[in-house]
Amino acid sequence: MRPLSEYIDELRSLDQNNIGSWPTWAYGLAISVVSLVIMLIAAWYFVLPKRDALADARHQESQLKESFRVKQAMVANLGAYRDQLATMQTEFGNLLAQLPSKTEVPSLLRDVSQTRSANGLDEELFKPEPEVTKDFYAVLPNDLIVTGDFHHFATFVSDVAALPRIVTISNVHIRPVGKSSRHAAQSEQGKGPLRMSLTASTYRYLGDTTGTQDHGKDGKGKS
């Protein structure tokens, strides 16, 4: 086997203008080097840029698969969603049926007053407050002050809650009617008169633009 130095000396003596005269091993080595350079250049300009595109494509594929999985589950449950929507619409209509129309508000307030009277409570104040507008409904608060005892207060609140239209009671404050120690002691024992102040609020659907609501008759709301 020839020493490496001879190969190196022979490479230095090669005539670049007469490649055909090169020995076989030098000719093969040159072809290998040129091929390697060509492959490196091709990889640098063509393969490496495609790696980023491939990574983006794989990421997009993963997102599309996840989107398909979610949509497939939604389609599979479409029937259940429709049934749930129908139930929600029915429940919403039932709730709207419990809201008074503009023309029904006065009669509802009379019902509250009659409930107060039926429970033996004396009315000191019944003051409608300005309407408060919310997202899709309006609140109609009414300040009320009555006198009586604990039992009558409890039955009054229970009867108001049982009215066919929605009425909520808030800001409840109960205190003795008299200021003397004797009245206070009697009130604590449940014997003396008490004064209860509260806010009774009802609600009106803002979709009620005609002043009447057919859902008050047939139990179905209009939107």
SEPADREN-634966 format. One record per residue: residue in three letters; z, x, y of N, C-alpha, C, O in turn. Coordinates in steps of 0.2 Angstrom, whole numbers, plus 2048, in hexadecimal, padded with zeros to 3 digits. Layout:
['ALA', [Z, X, Y], [Z, X, Y], [Z, X, Y], [Z, X, Y]]
...
END
This chain:
['MET', [800, 804, 7FA], [800, 800, 800], [800, 804, 806], [804, 809, 807]]
['ARG', [7FC, 803, 80B], [7FB, 807, 811], [801, 806, 816], [804, 800, 816]]
['PRO', [803, 80B, 819], [809, 80A, 81E], [807, 806, 824], [801, 805, 825]]
['LEU', [80C, 803, 827], [80B, 7FE, 82C], [807, 802, 832], [804, 7FF, 836]]
['SER', [809, 808, 833], [806, 80C, 839], [7FF, 80C, 838], [7FB, 80C, 83E]]
['GLU', [7FC, 80D, 832], [7F4, 80D, 832], [7F1, 806, 834], [7EC, 806, 837]]
['TYR', [7F4, 801, 832], [7F2, 7FA, 834], [7F2, 7FA, 83C], [7ED, 7F7, 83F]]
['ILE', [7F7, 7FC, 83F], [7F8, 7FC, 846], [7F2, 800, 849], [7EF, 7FE, 84E]]
['ASP', [7F1, 806, 847], [7EC, 80B, 849], [7E5, 808, 849], [7E1, 809, 84D]]
['GLU', [7E4, 805, 843], [7DE, 802, 842], [7DC, 7FC, 847], [7D7, 7FB, 849]]
['LEU', [7E2, 7F8, 848], [7E1, 7F2, 84D], [7DF, 7F5, 854], [7DB, 7F2, 857]]
['ARG', [7E2, 7FA, 856], [7E1, 7FD, 85C], [7DA, 800, 85D], [7D7, 800, 862]]
['SER', [7D7, 802, 857], [7D0, 805, 857], [7CB, 7FF, 856], [7C5, 801, 856]]
['LEU', [7CD, 7F9, 856], [7C8, 7F4, 854], [7C3, 7F3, 85B], [7C6, 7F3, 860]]
['ASP', [7BD, 7F2, 85A], [7B8, 7F0, 85F], [7B8, 7E9, 860], [7B6, 7E5, 85C]]
['GLN', [7BA, 7E7, 866], [7BB, 7E0, 868], [7B4, 7DD, 869], [7B3, 7D7, 868]]
['ASN', [7AF, 7E1, 86A], [7A8, 7DE, 86B], [7A4, 7DE, 865], [79F, 7DB, 865]]
['ASN', [7A7, 7E0, 85F], [7A3, 7E0, 859], [7A8, 7DE, 854], [7AB, 7E1, 84F]]
['ILE', [7AA, 7D7, 854], [7AF, 7D4, 850], [7AD, 7D4, 848], [7B1, 7D5, 844]]
['GLY', [7A6, 7D4, 847], [7A4, 7D4, 840], [7A5, 7DB, 83D], [7A5, 7DB, 837]]
['SER', [7A7, 7E0, 840], [7A8, 7E6, 83D], [7AF, 7E7, 83B], [7B1, 7EC, 838]]
['TRP', [7B3, 7E2, 83D], [7BB, 7E3, 83C], [7BC, 7E2, 834], [7B8, 7DF, 831]]
['PRO', [7C1, 7E5, 832], [7C3, 7E4, 82B], [7C5, 7DD, 829], [7C7, 7D9, 82E]]
['THR', [7C5, 7DB, 823], [7C7, 7D4, 821], [7CE, 7D2, 823], [7CF, 7CD, 826]]
['TRP', [7D2, 7D6, 822], [7D9, 7D5, 824], [7DA, 7D4, 82C], [7DE, 7CF, 82E]]
['ALA', [7D7, 7D8, 830], [7D7, 7D7, 837], [7D4, 7D1, 839], [7D6, 7CD, 83E]]
['TYR', [7CE, 7CF, 836], [7CA, 7C9, 838], [7CE, 7C3, 836], [7CF, 7BE, 83A]]
['GLY', [7D2, 7C3, 830], [7D6, 7BD, 82E], [7DC, 7BD, 833], [7DE, 7B7, 835]]
['LEU', [7DF, 7C3, 835], [7E5, 7C2, 839], [7E3, 7C0, 840], [7E6, 7BC, 843]]
['ALA', [7DD, 7C1, 843], [7DB, 7BF, 849], [7D9, 7B7, 849], [7DB, 7B4, 84D]]
['ILE', [7D6, 7B5, 843], [7D5, 7AE, 842], [7DC, 7AA, 842], [7DD, 7A5, 845]]
['SER', [7E1, 7AD, 83F], [7E7, 7AA, 83E], [7EB, 7A9, 845], [7EE, 7A4, 847]]
['VAL', [7EB, 7AF, 849], [7EE, 7AF, 850], [7EA, 7AA, 854], [7EE, 7A6, 858]]
['VAL', [7E4, 7AA, 854], [7E0, 7A5, 858], [7E2, 79E, 856], [7E3, 799, 85A]]
['SER', [7E2, 79C, 850], [7E4, 796, 84D], [7EB, 794, 84F], [7EC, 78E, 851]]
['LEU', [7EF, 798, 84F], [7F6, 797, 851], [7F7, 795, 858], [7FA, 791, 85A]]
['VAL', [7F3, 799, 85C], [7F3, 798, 864], [7F0, 791, 865], [7F3, 78D, 869]]
['ILE', [7EB, 78F, 862], [7E7, 789, 863], [7EC, 783, 861], [7ED, 77E, 864]]
['MET', [7F0, 784, 85B], [7F5, 77F, 859], [7FA, 77E, 85E], [7FD, 778, 85F]]
['LEU', [7FD, 784, 860], [802, 783, 865], [800, 780, 86C], [804, 77C, 86F]]
['ILE', [7FA, 781, 86E], [7F7, 77E, 874], [7F6, 777, 873], [7F8, 773, 877]]
['ALA', [7F4, 775, 86D], [7F3, 76E, 86B], [7F9, 76A, 86B], [7FA, 765, 86D]]
['ALA', [7FE, 76D, 868], [805, 76A, 868], [808, 769, 86E], [80B, 764, 870]]
['TRP', [807, 76E, 873], [80A, 76E, 87A], [807, 768, 87E], [80A, 765, 882]]
['TYR', [800, 768, 87D], [7FD, 763, 882], [7FC, 75C, 87F], [7FB, 757, 882]]
['PHE', [7FC, 75B, 878], [7FA, 755, 875], [800, 752, 871], [802, 74C, 871]]
['VAL', [804, 756, 86D], [809, 754, 869], [810, 753, 86D], [813, 74D, 86C]]
['LEU', [812, 758, 871], [818, 757, 874], [819, 751, 879], [81E, 74D, 879]]
['PRO', [813, 74F, 87D], [814, 749, 881], [814, 743, 87D], [817, 73E, 87F]]
['LYS', [811, 743, 877], [811, 73D, 873], [818, 73C, 870], [81A, 736, 86E]]
['ARG', [81D, 741, 870], [823, 740, 86D], [827, 73B, 872], [82B, 737, 86F]]
['ASP', [827, 73C, 879], [82A, 737, 87D], [827, 730, 87C], [82B, 72B, 87C]]
['ALA', [821, 730, 87C], [81E, 729, 87B], [820, 726, 874], [821, 720, 874]]
['LEU', [821, 72A, 86F], [823, 727, 869], [82A, 725, 869], [82C, 720, 866]]
['ALA', [82F, 729, 86D], [835, 727, 86E], [836, 720, 872], [83A, 71C, 870]]
['ASP', [832, 720, 877], [832, 719, 87B], [82F, 713, 876], [832, 70E, 877]]
['ALA', [82A, 715, 872], [828, 70F, 86E], [82D, 70D, 869], [82E, 707, 867]]
['ARG', [831, 712, 866], [836, 710, 861], [83C, 70C, 865], [83E, 708, 862]]
['HIS', [83D, 70E, 86B], [842, 70B, 86E], [840, 704, 870], [844, 6FF, 86F]]
['GLN', [83A, 703, 872], [837, 6FC, 873], [837, 6F8, 86D], [838, 6F2, 86D]]
['GLU', [835, 6FB, 867], [835, 6F8, 861], [83C, 6F5, 85F], [83D, 6EF, 85D]]
['SER', [841, 6F9, 860], [848, 6F7, 85F], [84A, 6F1, 863], [84D, 6EC, 861]]
['GLN', [848, 6F1, 86A], [849, 6EC, 86E], [846, 6E5, 86C], [848, 6E0, 86C]]
['LEU', [83F, 6E6, 86A], [83B, 6E0, 868], [83E, 6DD, 862], [83E, 6D7, 861]]
['LYS', [841, 6E1, 85D], [844, 6DF, 857], [84A, 6DB, 859], [84B, 6D6, 856]]
['GLU', [84E, 6DE, 85D], [854, 6DA, 85F], [853, 6D3, 863], [856, 6CE, 861]]
['SER', [84E, 6D4, 867], [84C, 6CD, 86A], [849, 6C8, 865], [84A, 6C2, 866]]
['PHE', [845, 6CB, 860], [843, 6C6, 85B], [848, 6C3, 857], [848, 6BD, 856]]
['ARG', [84E, 6C7, 856], [853, 6C5, 852], [857, 6BF, 856], [859, 6BA, 853]]
['VAL', [858, 6C0, 85C], [85B, 6BB, 860], [857, 6B5, 861], [85A, 6AF, 860]]
['LYS', [851, 6B6, 862], [84D, 6B0, 863], [84C, 6AC, 85C], [84C, 6A6, 85C]]
['GLN', [84C, 6B0, 857], [84B, 6AD, 850], [852, 6A8, 84F], [851, 6A3, 84C]]
['ALA', [857, 6AB, 851], [85E, 6A7, 850], [85E, 6A1, 854], [860, 69C, 852]]
['MET', [85B, 6A2, 85A], [85B, 69C, 85F], [856, 697, 85C], [858, 691, 85C]]
['VAL', [851, 699, 859], [84C, 694, 856], [84F, 690, 850], [84E, 68A, 84F]]
['ALA', [853, 695, 84C], [856, 692, 846], [85B, 68D, 848], [85C, 688, 844]]
['ASN', [85E, 68D, 84E], [864, 689, 850], [861, 684, 855], [865, 680, 858]]
['LEU', [85B, 683, 856], [858, 67F, 85B], [85A, 678, 85A], [85C, 674, 85F]]
['GLY', [85A, 675, 854], [85C, 66E, 853], [863, 66D, 855], [865, 668, 858]]
['ALA', [868, 672, 853], [86F, 671, 855], [870, 672, 85C], [874, 66E, 85F]]
['TYR', [86C, 676, 860], [86C, 676, 867], [86A, 66F, 86A], [86D, 66D, 86F]]
['ARG', [865, 66C, 867], [863, 666, 86A], [868, 661, 869], [869, 65C, 86E]]
['ASP', [86B, 661, 863], [870, 65C, 862], [876, 65D, 867], [879, 658, 869]]
['GLN', [878, 663, 868], [87D, 665, 86C], [87C, 663, 873], [880, 660, 877]]
['LEU', [875, 664, 876], [873, 662, 87C], [874, 65A, 87D], [876, 658, 882]]
['ALA', [872, 656, 878], [872, 64F, 878], [879, 64D, 879], [87B, 648, 87C]]
['THR', [87E, 650, 875], [885, 64E, 875], [888, 650, 87C], [88B, 64C, 87F]]
['MET', [886, 655, 87F], [888, 657, 886], [886, 652, 88B], [889, 650, 88F]]
['GLN', [87F, 650, 88A], [87D, 64B, 88F], [880, 645, 88E], [882, 641, 893]]
['THR', [882, 643, 888], [886, 63C, 887], [88D, 63D, 88A], [88F, 638, 88E]]
['GLU', [890, 642, 889], [897, 643, 88C], [897, 644, 893], [89B, 641, 897]]
['PHE', [891, 647, 896], [891, 647, 89D], [890, 640, 8A0], [892, 63E, 8A5]]
['GLY', [88C, 63C, 89D], [88A, 635, 89F], [891, 631, 89F], [892, 62D, 8A3]]
['ASN', [895, 632, 899], [89B, 62F, 899], [8A0, 631, 89E], [8A4, 62C, 8A1]]
['LEU', [8A0, 637, 8A0], [8A4, 639, 8A6], [8A2, 636, 8AC], [8A6, 634, 8B1]]
['LEU', [89B, 636, 8AD], [898, 633, 8B3], [89A, 62C, 8B4], [89B, 629, 8B9]]
['ALA', [89B, 628, 8AE], [89C, 621, 8AE], [8A3, 620, 8B0], [8A5, 61A, 8B2]]
['GLN', [8A8, 625, 8B0], [8AF, 624, 8B3], [8AF, 626, 8BA], [8B5, 626, 8BD]]
['LEU', [8AA, 628, 8BD], [8AA, 62A, 8C4], [8A8, 624, 8C8], [8A3, 621, 8C7]]
['PRO', [8AC, 622, 8CD], [8AA, 61C, 8D1], [8A4, 61D, 8D6], [8A3, 623, 8D8]]
['SER', [8A0, 618, 8D7], [89B, 619, 8DC], [89E, 617, 8E3], [8A4, 616, 8E3]]
['LYS', [89A, 618, 8E8], [89C, 617, 8EF], [89F, 610, 8F0], [8A4, 60F, 8F3]]
['THR', [89C, 60B, 8ED], [89E, 604, 8ED], [8A4, 603, 8E9], [8A8, 5FE, 8EB]]
['GLU', [8A6, 607, 8E4], [8AB, 606, 8E0], [8B2, 609, 8E2], [8B7, 608, 8E0]]
['VAL', [8B1, 60E, 8E7], [8B7, 612, 8E9], [8BC, 60D, 8EC], [8C2, 60E, 8EA]]
['PRO', [8BA, 608, 8F1], [8C0, 604, 8F3], [8C3, 600, 8EE], [8C9, 5FF, 8EE]]
['SER', [8C0, 5FD, 8E9], [8C3, 5F9, 8E4], [8C7, 5FE, 8DF], [8CD, 5FC, 8DD]]
['LEU', [8C5, 604, 8DF], [8CA, 609, 8DB], [8D0, 60A, 8DE], [8D5, 60A, 8DB]]
['LEU', [8D0, 60B, 8E5], [8D6, 60C, 8E9], [8DA, 606, 8E9], [8E0, 606, 8E9]]
['ARG', [8D7, 600, 8E9], [8DB, 5FA, 8E8], [8DF, 5FA, 8E1], [8E4, 5F7, 8E0]]
['ASP', [8DB, 5FC, 8DC], [8DE, 5FC, 8D5], [8E4, 601, 8D5], [8E9, 5FF, 8D2]]
['VAL', [8E4, 607, 8D9], [8EA, 60B, 8D9], [8EF, 608, 8DD], [8F5, 608, 8DB]]
['SER', [8EE, 604, 8E2], [8F3, 601, 8E6], [8F6, 5FB, 8E2], [8FC, 5FA, 8E2]]
['GLN', [8F2, 5F7, 8DE], [8F5, 5F2, 8DA], [8F9, 5F5, 8D4], [8FE, 5F2, 8D2]]
['THR', [8F7, 5FB, 8D2], [8FB, 5FE, 8CD], [902, 600, 8CF], [907, 5FF, 8CC]]
['ARG', [902, 603, 8D5], [908, 604, 8D9], [90C, 5FE, 8D9], [912, 5FE, 8D8]]
['SER', [909, 5F9, 8DC], [90D, 5F2, 8DD], [910, 5F0, 8D6], [915, 5ED, 8D6]]
['ALA', [90C, 5F0, 8D1], [90E, 5ED, 8CA], [914, 5F1, 8C7], [917, 5EE, 8C3]]
['ASN', [914, 5F7, 8C9], [91A, 5FB, 8C7], [920, 5FB, 8CB], [925, 5FF, 8CA]]
['GLY', [920, 5F7, 8D0], [926, 5F6, 8D4], [927, 5FB, 8D9], [92D, 5FC, 8DB]]
['LEU', [922, 5FF, 8DB], [923, 604, 8E0], [921, 602, 8E7], [91D, 5FE, 8E8]]
['ASP', [925, 604, 8EC], [924, 602, 8F3], [920, 607, 8F6], [921, 60D, 8F5]]
['GLU', [91A, 605, 8FA], [916, 60A, 8FD], [918, 60C, 904], [919, 607, 908]]
['GLU', [918, 612, 905], [91A, 614, 90C], [914, 617, 90F], [913, 616, 916]]
['LEU', [90F, 61A, 90B], [909, 61C, 90E], [903, 61C, 909], [904, 61E, 903]]
['PHE', [8FD, 61A, 90B], [8F7, 61B, 907], [8F2, 61D, 90C], [8EF, 619, 910]]
['LYS', [8F0, 623, 90C], [8EC, 626, 911], [8E6, 62A, 90E], [8E7, 62F, 90B]]
['PRO', [8E0, 627, 90E], [8DA, 62A, 90C], [8D8, 630, 910], [8D8, 630, 916]]
['GLU', [8D7, 636, 90D], [8D5, 63C, 910], [8CE, 63D, 910], [8CA, 63A, 90C]]
['PRO', [8CB, 642, 914], [8C4, 643, 914], [8C1, 645, 90D], [8C5, 649, 90A]]
['GLU', [8BB, 643, 90C], [8B8, 645, 906], [8B7, 64C, 905], [8B4, 64F, 90A]]
['VAL', [8B8, 64F, 900], [8B6, 657, 8FF], [8B1, 657, 8FA], [8B1, 655, 8F4]]
['THR', [8AB, 65B, 8FC], [8A5, 65B, 8F8], [8A6, 662, 8F4], [8A7, 667, 8F6]]
['LYS', [8A4, 661, 8ED], [8A4, 667, 8E9], [89D, 668, 8E7], [898, 666, 8EA]]
['ASP', [89C, 66B, 8E1], [895, 66D, 8DF], [890, 667, 8DE], [88B, 666, 8E1]]
['PHE', [892, 662, 8D9], [88E, 65C, 8D8], [892, 656, 8D9], [890, 650, 8D7]]
['TYR', [899, 656, 8DB], [89D, 650, 8DC], [8A1, 651, 8E2], [8A1, 657, 8E5]]
['ALA', [8A4, 64C, 8E4], [8A8, 64C, 8EA], [8AF, 649, 8E8], [8B0, 645, 8E4]]
['VAL', [8B4, 64C, 8EB], [8BB, 64A, 8EA], [8BE, 646, 8EF], [8BD, 647, 8F5]]
['LEU', [8C1, 640, 8EE], [8C3, 63B, 8F3], [8CB, 63B, 8F2], [8CD, 637, 8EE]]
['PRO', [8CE, 63F, 8F5], [8D6, 63F, 8F5], [8D9, 63A, 8F9], [8D6, 638, 8FE]]
['ASN', [8DF, 637, 8F7], [8E3, 632, 8FA], [8EA, 634, 8FA], [8ED, 635, 8F5]]
['ASP', [8ED, 635, 900], [8F4, 636, 900], [8F8, 630, 8FF], [8F7, 62B, 902]]
['LEU', [8FD, 630, 8FB], [901, 62A, 8F9], [908, 62C, 8F9], [90A, 631, 8F6]]
['ILE', [90C, 628, 8FC], [914, 628, 8FC], [917, 622, 8FA], [915, 61D, 8FD]]
['VAL', [91B, 622, 8F5], [91E, 61C, 8F2], [925, 61D, 8F1], [927, 623, 8F0]]
['THR', [929, 618, 8F0], [930, 618, 8EF], [932, 614, 8E8], [92E, 60F, 8E7]]
['GLY', [936, 616, 8E4], [938, 613, 8DE], [93D, 618, 8DA], [941, 61B, 8DD]]
['ASP', [93D, 617, 8D4], [941, 61B, 8CF], [93C, 61F, 8CB], [936, 61E, 8CA]]
['PHE', [93F, 624, 8C7], [93C, 628, 8C2], [937, 624, 8BD], [932, 625, 8BC]]
['HIS', [93A, 61F, 8BA], [937, 61B, 8B5], [930, 618, 8B8], [92B, 618, 8B5]]
['HIS', [931, 615, 8BE], [92B, 611, 8C1], [926, 617, 8C3], [920, 615, 8C3]]
['PHE', [928, 61D, 8C5], [924, 622, 8C7], [91F, 624, 8C1], [919, 624, 8C1]]
['ALA', [923, 624, 8BB], [920, 627, 8B5], [91B, 621, 8B3], [915, 623, 8B1]]
['THR', [91C, 61B, 8B3], [918, 616, 8B1], [912, 615, 8B6], [90C, 614, 8B3]]
['PHE', [913, 616, 8BC], [90E, 616, 8C1], [909, 61B, 8C0], [903, 61A, 8C0]]
['VAL', [90B, 621, 8BE], [906, 627, 8BD], [903, 626, 8B7], [8FD, 627, 8B6]]
['SER', [906, 623, 8B2], [903, 622, 8AB], [8FD, 61C, 8AC], [8F8, 61D, 8A9]]
['ASP', [8FF, 617, 8B0], [8FA, 612, 8B1], [8F4, 614, 8B5], [8EE, 612, 8B4]]
['VAL', [8F5, 618, 8BA], [8F0, 61B, 8BE], [8EB, 61F, 8B9], [8E5, 61F, 8BA]]
['ALA', [8EE, 623, 8B5], [8EA, 627, 8B0], [8E6, 623, 8AB], [8E1, 625, 8A9]]
['ALA', [8E8, 61D, 8AA], [8E5, 618, 8A5], [8DF, 614, 8A9], [8DC, 610, 8A5]]
['LEU', [8DE, 615, 8AF], [8D9, 611, 8B3], [8D2, 613, 8B0], [8D1, 619, 8AE]]
['PRO', [8CD, 60E, 8B0], [8C7, 610, 8AD], [8C3, 615, 8B1], [8BF, 619, 8AE]]
['ARG', [8C5, 616, 8B7], [8C2, 61C, 8BB], [8C6, 622, 8BC], [8CC, 621, 8BB]]
['ILE', [8C3, 627, 8BC], [8C7, 62E, 8BD], [8CB, 62E, 8C3], [8C8, 62E, 8C9]]
['VAL', [8D2, 62F, 8C2], [8D6, 630, 8C8], [8DB, 635, 8C6], [8DF, 634, 8C1]]
['THR', [8DC, 63A, 8CA], [8E1, 640, 8C8], [8E6, 640, 8CE], [8E5, 63E, 8D3]]
['ILE', [8EC, 642, 8CC], [8F2, 642, 8D0], [8F4, 649, 8D1], [8F5, 64C, 8CC]]
['SER', [8F5, 64B, 8D7], [8F7, 652, 8D8], [8FC, 652, 8DE], [8FE, 64D, 8E1]]
['ASN', [8FF, 658, 8DF], [904, 659, 8E5], [909, 654, 8E5], [90B, 651, 8EA]]
['VAL', [90C, 653, 8DF], [912, 64E, 8DE], [918, 651, 8E0], [91A, 657, 8DE]]
['HIS', [91C, 64E, 8E5], [922, 650, 8E7], [927, 64A, 8E7], [926, 645, 8EA]]
['ILE', [92D, 64B, 8E4], [932, 645, 8E3], [938, 648, 8E6], [93B, 64D, 8E5]]
['ARG', [93B, 643, 8EA], [942, 645, 8EE], [945, 63F, 8EF], [943, 639, 8EF]]
['PRO', [94C, 63F, 8F0], [950, 639, 8F2], [94E, 636, 8F8], [94C, 63A, 8FD]]
['VAL', [94E, 630, 8F8], [94D, 62C, 8FF], [952, 62D, 904], [950, 62F, 90A]]
['GLY', [958, 62D, 902], [95E, 62E, 907], [95F, 636, 907], [95E, 639, 903]]
['LYS', [962, 638, 90D], [964, 63F, 90E], [96B, 640, 90D], [96D, 646, 90D]]
['SER', [96F, 63B, 90C], [977, 63C, 90B], [978, 63E, 904], [974, 63E, 8FF]]
['SER', [97E, 642, 903], [980, 644, 8FD], [980, 63F, 8F7], [97F, 640, 8F1]]
['ARG', [982, 639, 8FA], [983, 633, 8F5], [97C, 631, 8F2], [97C, 630, 8EC]]
['HIS', [977, 631, 8F7], [971, 62F, 8F4], [96E, 634, 8EF], [96B, 633, 8EA]]
['ALA', [96F, 63B, 8F1], [96D, 640, 8ED], [970, 640, 8E6], [96C, 641, 8E1]]
['ALA', [976, 63E, 8E6], [97A, 63E, 8DF], [977, 638, 8DB], [976, 639, 8D5]]
['GLN', [976, 633, 8DF], [973, 62D, 8DB], [96C, 62E, 8D8], [96B, 62C, 8D3]]
['SER', [968, 632, 8DC], [961, 633, 8DA], [961, 638, 8D4], [95D, 637, 8D0]]
['GLU', [966, 63D, 8D4], [966, 641, 8CF], [968, 63D, 8C8], [966, 63F, 8C3]]
['GLN', [96C, 638, 8C9], [96E, 634, 8C3], [969, 62F, 8C1], [96A, 62B, 8BD]]
['GLY', [963, 62F, 8C5], [95E, 62A, 8C4], [960, 623, 8C6], [95D, 61E, 8C4]]
['LYS', [965, 622, 8CB], [967, 61B, 8CE], [964, 61A, 8D5], [962, 615, 8D6]]
['GLY', [964, 61F, 8D9], [962, 61F, 8E0], [95A, 61E, 8E0], [957, 620, 8DC]]
['PRO', [958, 61C, 8E6], [950, 61B, 8E7], [94E, 622, 8E8], [951, 627, 8EB]]
['LEU', [947, 623, 8E6], [944, 62A, 8E7], [93D, 628, 8EB], [93B, 623, 8EB]]
['ARG', [93B, 62E, 8EE], [935, 62D, 8F2], [930, 632, 8EE], [932, 638, 8EE]]
['MET', [92A, 630, 8ED], [925, 634, 8E9], [91F, 635, 8EE], [91C, 630, 8EF]]
['SER', [91D, 63B, 8F0], [917, 63C, 8F3], [912, 63F, 8EE], [914, 643, 8EB]]
['LEU', [90C, 63D, 8EF], [906, 640, 8EA], [900, 63F, 8ED], [8FF, 63C, 8F2]]
['THR', [8FB, 642, 8EA], [8F4, 642, 8EC], [8F0, 63F, 8E6], [8F0, 642, 8E1]]
['ALA', [8ED, 639, 8E7], [8E9, 636, 8E2], [8E2, 637, 8E3], [8DF, 634, 8E9]]
['SER', [8DE, 63A, 8DF], [8D7, 63C, 8E1], [8D3, 639, 8DB], [8D4, 639, 8D5]]
['THR', [8CD, 636, 8DE], [8C8, 634, 8DA], [8C2, 638, 8DB], [8C2, 63C, 8E0]]
['TYR', [8BC, 637, 8D8], [8B7, 63B, 8D8], [8B0, 637, 8D8], [8B0, 632, 8D5]]
['ARG', [8AB, 63A, 8DC], [8A5, 636, 8DD], [89F, 63B, 8DB], [89F, 641, 8DE]]
['TYR', [89B, 639, 8D7], [895, 63D, 8D5], [890, 63D, 8DB], [88E, 638, 8DD]]
['LEU', [88E, 643, 8DD], [88A, 643, 8E3], [882, 641, 8E2], [87F, 640, 8E6]]
['GLY', [881, 640, 8DB], [87A, 63D, 8DA], [87A, 636, 8DB], [874, 633, 8DB]]
['ASP', [87F, 633, 8DD], [880, 62C, 8DF], [87D, 62B, 8E6], [882, 62B, 8EA]]
['THR', [877, 62B, 8E7], [874, 62A, 8EE], [873, 623, 8F0], [872, 622, 8F6]]
['THR', [873, 61E, 8EB], [871, 617, 8ED], [877, 613, 8EF], [877, 60E, 8F1]]
['GLY', [87D, 616, 8ED], [883, 612, 8EF], [886, 60E, 8E9], [88B, 60B, 8E9]]
['THR', [881, 60E, 8E3], [883, 60B, 8DD], [882, 60F, 8D7], [87E, 614, 8D8]]
['GLN', [885, 60E, 8D2], [884, 612, 8CC], [884, 60D, 8C6], [888, 609, 8C4]]
['ASP', [87E, 60D, 8C2], [87D, 609, 8BD], [882, 60B, 8B7], [883, 607, 8B3]]
['HIS', [884, 611, 8B7], [888, 613, 8B1], [88F, 610, 8B2], [892, 610, 8AD]]
['GLY', [890, 60D, 8B7], [897, 609, 8B7], [896, 603, 8B3], [89C, 600, 8B1]]
['LYS', [890, 601, 8B1], [88F, 5FB, 8AE], [88E, 5FC, 8A6], [890, 5F9, 8A2]]
['ASP', [889, 601, 8A5], [887, 602, 89E], [889, 608, 89B], [888, 60A, 896]]
['GLY', [88E, 60C, 89F], [891, 612, 89C], [88C, 618, 89C], [88E, 61D, 899]]
['LYS', [886, 618, 89F], [882, 61D, 8A0], [881, 61F, 8A7], [880, 61B, 8AB]]
['GLY', [881, 626, 8A8], [881, 629, 8AF], [87A, 62A, 8B1], [875, 62B, 8AD]]
['LYS', [879, 62A, 8B7], [872, 62C, 8BA], [873, 632, 8BD], [878, 634, 8C1]]
['SER', [86E, 637, 8BD], [86E, 63D, 8C0], [869, 63D, 8C5], [868, 642, 8C9]]
END
